[in-house]
Amino acid sequence: MKALIFPFQRAEGLSPLRSLCPDFVLPLAGKPIVEHLVEQLAATGIQDVTLLCDDRPEEVVRHFGSGERWGCTLTTSAVREQGGLRRMLRAALHGVSGMVICLPGNLAVSPELATFLEEVAAEAGHDAPYVAGEGDIIAVDAATLLSLSETDSFETMVELRELAQQKTVTAPKQEKPPQLQIISDLASFIDAQRDILAGKRAGSRIPARSSAEGIWIGDHVQISADVRLVAPLLIGSHCQISGSGQIGPNAVISPYCLVNNSDLICDSLIMSGTATGTHTELNGMAARGRALVNLRSGATVTSPDAFILGDTNSGRKQSSGDFGATLLAAALLLLLLPLGLPLLLCALVAPSLLRQERYLGNRRLKTLAGENPRVPFTLRQFCRGPLLLRRWPGLVAVLAGDLTLVGAAATPANAPEQYEADAVFELDAARGLFHIWEVEGEMPESLDEQRVRENFHAVTRSFAGDLVVVAKAVFTANPSKSPLT
C-alpha cells in the first residue's frame, strides 16, 4: 500500500505561519505536522510514502531524508509549475499497484487515524475509489488514480476529490472521527498543539523526555534554576533558558533556541533557531528569528531590535570562524607590527607591560568519554595604550582559532563549571577578542546586561558589523573593565 501526502488544503488561515517556514516542516508540538502524519502511516504498516511538496522542497528533503527514521521509504516530489500535481502523481504512481491513500499534509493526527485508514482501505477495495472524512482522505486503486491523472484536469486535492467522487459507487456513509480534522487556521493549529501537550492525542509522539507531569525536555538543555516551568510545556534539544522568567503553560520551544531572561512565554511557539531577549513577553505568539506572528489575530511583524528577537542560526554558521574576519585579523597583525613588536620586546625587560591570562577558547577537544570541552589558551595583551594596540598580541589567538575577532566574552579557564555555563550561552557562540560594549562608551550596568548584549551580537553578527567594532576600537583608548574579568 502506498500513501501520497498532498500540499496543504483549505489552509488559507495558516498563511501567517506558512510565511515563516515551508508547509511540510511547519512545526506542531516540536516537529512538523507532516512528520506526525508520516509516523502514523508507518505505524499502520504503510512503508511507501511520497510527499508532493509545493513549497521550498529542498528544506523538506533536508529534514525528512529518505524515511529511515520511521522505517519507511519516503520520497519528495516538487510540485512547482502549472499542471505539476498531475505530472508528479504520474511519476509517483509509476509501477505501483494496489491501494493508494491520499491525504493532505495538514491533517491532524490522532490515535484513531491508523484504525481509520485501515477501515477506509478495506472498504475501498480495488473496483472503485472511496472518499471519507468529507474528502480529507481518498482511498483509491492505483490504476484508477493513474487514469484520473492522465485524462482529467486538476491542480489541487480538492479537485481530485471531486473527480474521485464522480466515479465513486454508493458506499455506506461513515461518520468522520471527531479527532480527524484539517488544521486550516490559527485556531485549529493552537487547539491541536494544546491537545498534544495535554496528552489528548496519545498517538502523537512528543520528541523529548518527560521530566515532570506535562513537561517535556530534550537533550543538552540548560535551564536556570530560577526559571519557572509551568505545564504543559515542551523544550526542544540544545536550548538554553536563562534568567528568572516563566515558561508555559502551553508553550513549545523548538531546538536550538536561546531564551535569555524573558519575562513570560505562554500559549506560544518559538521556532528553531530563535533567540528572545531580556523582558520579552510572548503570549499567544509564534516567533522565528526576528519575525513574530500573533496566533490570535494573524498579524505579522518583524522585530526591529535584535535584543528582543534574534536568529541563532547566523551565530552557529559563523561560530566556526569567519574567513573575512580572519583575514582582517592577519592584516591588523601585520599593519601594527612596527608598533607592537617594540612593545613586545620591551615586555621581555618589563613583564608588567604584558598581561597574560588563561581562558577557554572556541576550539574543542573530543574525549574518549564523548565529551567535547573547550581547549584552554593564553590570551596576551598590553596593559597600556589604545584598545586596538592593547589587543594586538591577542590577534594571534584569532588566527589560531581560539577566538573570533568580535564576539561573546571569553570564560576564565579556572572558572567553576556553573560559572562557565552561565557566563555565555552554549549554542556554539564564539568567544571574541573585541566586544561591542567596549567601543560604545557605555559600560553595561550588570553582568546580565553584558551577557544579553554579547549573546545577541553573536547570533546576529556579520563581517560588516565586526568591521565597525574594530574601526571604533582604533579611537578607544581606555575601555571599561569587563565585569567578567
N, C-alpha and C positions, 0 to 999 in steps of 0.2 A: 504494500500500500504506500502511496506517495502523498505528501502534503505540499500544497502550494500556499505560501503566505503572501497575500497581495498588499499593495500600498494601503495606507490608512483610508477608511471610508467614513463619510459623514463626520469629518474631523475638523471642520472649519473653526469650531470653537477652541481648538487647541493651537491655533495659529501663533499666539504669543510664545508658547513653549517650543513650538516647532521652529521658530526663528533662532532659538539658542543652539539647537543641535539637530542632526538628521533624525527623521521619524523613527527609523528602525533601531536607533540607540537612545531614544528618549527614555530617561531612567524612571522607574517606578519601584519604590522601596529598595533602592540600592543596585538595581540592574535594569537593563532595557525591558520595556513592555514585551517586545518580541522574544527576548530570552526566556521570560516566564512561559510564553507560549511554546517555544521550542522544547523546553524541559517537559511540559505536559504532554506534548506529542511524543517525545521519546519515551515517556513513561508508559504510553499506551502500546508501545512496540513499533511505532512508525519510525523507520530508520532512514527514510529518504525524504529530505526536506529541501525545498528551493525557495529562496527569498526573492521576490520580484520587486526590486528596490528602484525607486524613482527619485531619490534624494541623496546626493553625496555617497555613492556606493563604495568608494574607496575606504571611508571611515567604517562602513558596515562590515566590509571584508576584514579590516584590521581588527575589529572586535570579535567577530564570530569565527573567523578562520574557516576550517573545513568541517567543524562539528565534532571533533574528537572528544571534547569535554563532556558532551551529552551522549556519547555512544551512538551517534548517527552520522550519516553522510549529508553534509549541508553545502549547498552551492548558492551563489548570489548572482542574479542576472540583473543588469542595469536596464531600467526602462526609461529611456530619455526622449527619443524622437517620436513624431506622430506615428501612431499605429504600433508603437513599440511593445505594448502589452500583448497584442496578438502574436507578434513575432517571438517574444520571449516565451509565451505559452507553447508555441510550436517547438521551440528549442528545448524547453523543459520536459516536454512530453515525448521527446524522441526516444523510441524504444521502450516506452512504458506501457504496461498493460494492467488491467485490473482497476481497482477503485482508486480515485483521486479525490482528496478532500481539499477544498479551497476555503481559506479563512483570511479575514482582514488582519493586518498587523496590530491594530488597536483593539483587539478582542480581549476583554478582561478574563483572566483565567480563574478557575475555581476547582475545588475538589471534584465537582460533578462533571468537569469537562471531559475527562478520559472516558467515563461511562457513557456520556452523551455522544461522543464521537463514535464509539463502538456501536451504539444503537443506530445512529444515522447510517453508518457503513453497512450494517446488517440489513436495514430496511431498504436501502437504495438498490441493492442487487446490481446486476450488470445490464439490465434491459433499459432502464430509464434513469434520468437524474433525479435526485431528491433534494429539495430545498427545505432547510429547517431554520428555526430561530429568526423568522422574518427575513431570511436571506443572508443572515450573518455567516452561516456555514452552508456550503454547497458540496454534496457528495455526489459524484458522477463518474460514470465509466470513462476511462481514459480515451477510448475511441470516440465516444460522444463528444467529449470536451474538445478533442482534436478537430473533429468535424466542425464544431462551432467556431473554433479559431481560424479555420480555413475558409468558411463560407459566409460568416456573419461579421458585421462591423460593430466593434465595441472598444471603448477606451478605459472603462472602469469596471470594477467588480459588480457594481450596481447594474450596469447594462448587461453584463454577463449573467447575472442572476435572473433578469427579466427574460433573456433568451432561454435560459435553462427552464424557467417556469413554463414557458410556452410548450416545451416538449415533455413536461412532467406529467406522468399518468396520475390518476387520482390516488392519493395516498392518505392513510389515516393522519388526521391532524394531531400534531404533538405540541404540547404546551412548551413554551420556552422556559428553561430553568431560571429561577429568579436571579442566580448569580452569574448567568451568562449574559454579558452586556458589552456593548461597544463603548469604549472610552472616547467620547465625542467632544467633550468640552472640559473646561477647567473644573467645574463642579464634580463631574464624574471621575475625573482624574484624582481630585482630592479625596473623594469617597473611597476609591479603590485603594489608594495608598493608606488611608486610615484603617480600612478593613484588614489589609495585610499586616500592618503593625499591631493591630489588636488581636490577630490570630483568627480572624473570621474567615480567612481563605487558607485553610490548613494545607492545601495543595501547593501553595506558593512558598518556595524555599527562600528564606532570607539569607543573604551571603555574609553571615557573621555569626559569632558565638553569642549565646545568651549569657550575659553576666549577672543579670538580675531579672525579676519579673517584668517583662515588657521592654527590656533594654538589651540591644544587640550591639556588640563592639567588635570590629575587625582586628586584623593582625597589625602589630607595630604601631599602635596608637598611644600617644602621650596625652594624658589628661591631668590638668592641675587639680590638686586636692581641694581647692576652693570652688571649683565649678560644680554647680548643682545640676544633676541629671534627673529629668522627670519623664517617666514612661508615659506612653510608648515612644521609643527613640531608637534610631539606628545611626551608628557612626562607622563609616567605612574604614578600610585599611589605610595605613600610612597617613593618618591625620594627627594634627596637634591642636589640642584645645587648652588654651592658657587663660589666666585671669581668674575672675570670680563671678562670672555671669551665670545665666540659666540656659540650659539646652533642653528643649522639649516643653510640653508634650507634642506629639505628632510631628516630630522633626526628623528629617533624613539628611545626613551629611555624607556625601559621596567620598570615595577615596581621594587621597592627595589634596586635602583641604587644610587650610590654616584658619583657625578661629582664635583671634588674638584679643582676649579681654572684651568680647562682645557682651552687651547687657542682657539680651534676650533673643533666642531663636526658637520659635514655636510655629506649628502649622506651616512649616516651610520646607523647601527643598533646596539644598546647596549642592550644585553640580560639581563634578570632579574638576580639580584644579583651581578652586576659588579661595580667595583669602578675604576674611572680614576683619575690620579694624576695631579699635577701641570705641566703646559706647555705641556700637552699631546695634540697632534693634530691628529684627526681621520677624514680622508677624503676618503670616499668610502670604509669603513671598517665595519666588523661585529666583535663584541667582546663578549665573555662570560668568566667571571673570568679572567684568565691570558692568555687565548687563543685568537688569533687575526687572522681574515681572510680578505684578500684583495678581495673585491667584484668585482674587475675588472679582476685580474689575477688568482684568486683562491688560491694564495699562503697562507699557514697557518704557523704561528709561535707562540711560547709561550714566553710571556714576562719574562725575567729573573729577573725583578725588580718589586717588589710589589708597588713601588712608582709610576710606570707607569700604571699598571693594577693590580687590586686585586679582591678578591672574598668576597662580603659582607655576603654571606651565612654562612661562617665559623664563622664570628663575631656574627651573630644573634644566631647561635646554642649555642655559648659559653657565650652569654651575660647574661643568667640567672644564671651563676655560674659554674665554672669548679671544679668538685668534687676533682680532684687531687690537684689543686691549693689550695683549702680549707684545705685539709689535710696537705699540706705543710705549710700553714699559722699557723695551730694549732701546728705543730711540732716546728716551729720557735718561737712561743709564749712560749712554754714550755722550749725550749732549752736556750733561752735568759732570762728566769725568774730570775736566780741568779744575772744577771747584771741589768735587767730592774726594778725589784721590789725595790731594794735600791734607784735607781734614782727616782722612783715614790714616795717613801716615803720622799725623800729629797725635791721633788717638793711641798709637803704639807707645808714645812717650808719656801722654797724659790720658790714662784709661777713663778718667771721669768724663771725657768728651763723648764717649760712645756708650750707649746703654744697650745691654743685651738681655733679652727675656725669652723664656721658653713658652711656646704656645702650641695649640693643636691646629694643624693646617687642614687644607682641603683634601689632600691625598689620604687614601685609606689603605689599610693593610689587612688582607684576608688571612684569618687564622684557621687552624685545623678544627676549632670548635664551631666554625661557621660565623664567628663574629667579624665585624668589619670596622675596627676602631680607627680613629684619625691618627695620623703619624705626627709626633711632636717635631718641632723645628725651632731654631733660634732666630728671633727677629731682632735685627740690629738697626739702630737709628741714632743720629746725632742728637745731642742734648740742647743745642742752641741753633738759632738761625730760622729762616723762613721754613714753612711747613714742607714744601717740596724738597728743599735741600736736606732737611732733617730726616725725611723718609727715603732719601736716595739709597742708602745701603739696603733697605728693605725691598728694593726693586729686584734684587737677586731672588728673593723668595717668590716674587710674582713669576719670574722666568722659570723657576724650578717647579711651579705648580702648587706651592704651599699656600699661596694667597692669590686672590684676584686683585685687580687694580683698585676697584671700588666695590665695597660690599659690606656685609654684616661684620661686627666687631669680632675679632678672634678671641677664643677662650683660653685662659691660662692653662698650661699643661698640667699643673698640680691642683687644679680646681676639683672640688668634690663632684661626684657623678651627678647629683641633683643640681648643682650649680651649672654644670655644662648643659644639662637638659633644659634648664630654664633660661639660660643666657641668650640663646638664639634658637629659632625653630629648626627642626631637623629634616626639613624637606629638601635636603641637599643644597641648602642655601650657602653659597660660597663666602668664606671669610675674606675680608678685603684689607688692603693697605691704607686706603683713604676712606673716610666716612663723610656722609653728606652733612652731618651736624657740625663737623669741624670747619667747614668753609661757609656756613650760613651765618656765622657770627652770633648764634644764639644757642646757648647750652640747654639741652633737654632738662626739664625740671625734675625728672625722676628717671630711674633705670628703666621702668616700664615704658615711658615715652620714648626713650632712646631705642629700645627693642623694636617698638612698633615702627619707628621711622627707618631703622636699618632693615627690618624684615620686608617692609613694603617697597623699599628701594630694590631689594634683592629680587623680588618677584615681578617687578615692573622695569627692571634695569635694561639699558640699551647701551651700545657703544657711544652713541652721541651724548647720552646722559653722563656716562663715565668721563667723557672728554671734558664736559662742562665742569665737573667736580675737580678734575686735575688742573684745569685752567684757573679756577678760583684759588687752588692751592698755591699758585705762584705768588699771589699777593697776600697770603695769610702768614703772618709772622709768628704769632703765639696762639695756637688753638687752645681751647679749653681742654682741661684734663678729662679723659674719659672716665665715667664712673665705674667702668668695668676694670680699669687698671689703676 
